[in-house]
Amino acid sequence: MRPLLILIVVTALCGCAGYRLGPTNGEVAGTHSVRIQPFRNETMEPRLTDYVSLELRKQLQQDGTFRLETQEGGDIVLSGRITKFYRGELAFQPTDVLTPQDYTLILTAEITAVDRFTGKTNLSRTVSGRTTIRVGADLASAERQAVPLLAEDLARNTVSSLADGSW
C-alpha cells in the first residue's frame, strides 16, 4: 500500500513539473500596458473593426498578461489591418449537392505591436480567426450572428501571439 501511495505522489509531482503560473513570456503580469488602435478594414464586410476592437479588449483583460490602456498612454501600441474575410462552403445539402448547408468563415488581419518608447516593432504577423456556420433560412442573419465569434477567435490568437512574445 505504501509503495503505491509514493508512486502516485511522485507521478503527480512530475506531471506538474512543467506548469508555470502566470504569463508564459517570463514577465510579471501587468508589467506592460497595451493600447489598441482601431484596425483598418480593407474588406467589403462592414463593421468588422468594431467587433475586432471589442474582442481584443475583452481578450486582453481576460488574459491578464498586459494591462489595457484606454487613453493615450500604453507601453505597447497594437494596430493592424483586416485584410481578408472569406466565406467558403463546407458541407452541402444531402439532397442537393449545389446548395451549401455549412460555411466556414475566416477573418485574417495583419497585426503590429510597437514599443511606444523605443519605436521597435515587437510583433508583426498575420493572424486568423475562424468559425463555422449552419445556414438556415437566411445566410445574412447566420453570418451576422457568427461575426462576433469570428472576431473572438481572431482576438484570442492575437493576444496569444502578443503574450508569448519576448519584450
Residue pairs with C-beta under 8 A, 6 or more apart in sequence:
22 28
22 29
23 29
23 64
23 65
23 163
24 65
24 163
24 164
25 65
25 163
25 164
25 165
25 166
25 167
26 166
27 65
27 167
29 64
29 65
30 64
30 65
30 66
30 67
32 66
32 67
32 75
32 76
32 167
33 66
33 67
33 68
33 69
33 73
33 74
33 75
33 76
34 60
34 66
34 67
34 68
34 69
34 74
34 75
34 76
34 77
34 78
34 113
34 162
35 69
35 70
35 71
35 72
35 73
35 74
35 76
35 77
35 78
35 116
36 53
36 56
36 57
36 60
36 68
36 78
36 79
37 77
37 78
37 79
37 80
38 49
38 53
39 48
39 49
39 52
39 53
39 79
39 80
39 81
39 82
39 109
40 49
40 80
40 81
40 82
41 48
41 49
41 81
41 82
42 81
42 82
42 83
43 82
43 83
43 84
43 85
44 85
45 85
45 147
47 147
48 82
48 85
48 107
48 147
48 151
49 82
51 147
51 148
51 150
51 151
52 82
52 107
52 109
52 151
52 154
52 155
54 151
55 148
55 151
55 152
55 154
55 155
56 78
56 155
56 158
56 159
57 68
58 152
58 155
59 152
59 155
59 156
59 158
59 159
60 66
60 68
60 159
61 68
63 159
63 160
63 163
65 159
65 162
65 163
66 76
66 162
66 163
69 75
73 116
74 116
75 115
75 116
75 117
76 113
76 114
76 115
76 116
76 122
76 162
76 167
77 113
77 114
77 116
78 111
78 112
78 113
78 158
78 162
79 111
79 112
79 114
80 109
80 110
80 111
80 112
80 158
81 109
81 110
82 107
82 108
82 109
83 108
83 109
83 110
83 126
84 106
84 107
84 108
85 105
85 106
85 107
85 108
86 105
86 106
86 107
86 108
87 103
87 104
87 105
87 143
88 103
88 104
88 106
89 100
89 102
89 103
90 100
90 102
90 103
90 104
90 132
91 100
91 101
91 102
92 98
92 99
92 100
92 101
93 99
93 100
93 101
100 135
101 134
101 135
102 132
102 133
102 134
102 135
103 132
103 133
103 135
103 139
103 142
103 143
104 130
104 131
104 132
104 133
105 130
105 131
105 132
105 133
105 143
105 146
105 147
105 150
106 128
106 129
106 130
106 150
107 128
107 129
107 130
107 150
107 151
107 153
107 154
108 126
108 127
108 128
109 126
109 127
109 128
109 154
109 158
110 124
110 125
110 126
110 127
111 123
111 124
111 125
111 126
111 127
111 158
111 161
112 121
112 123
112 124
113 121
113 122
113 123
113 124
113 162
113 165
114 120
114 121
114 122
115 121
115 122
115 167
122 165
122 167
123 161
123 162
123 165
125 161
127 154
127 157
127 158
127 161
128 154
128 157
129 150
129 151
129 152
129 153
129 154
129 155
129 156
129 157
130 150
130 153
131 146
131 149
131 150
131 153
133 142
133 143
133 145
133 146
134 142
135 142
136 142
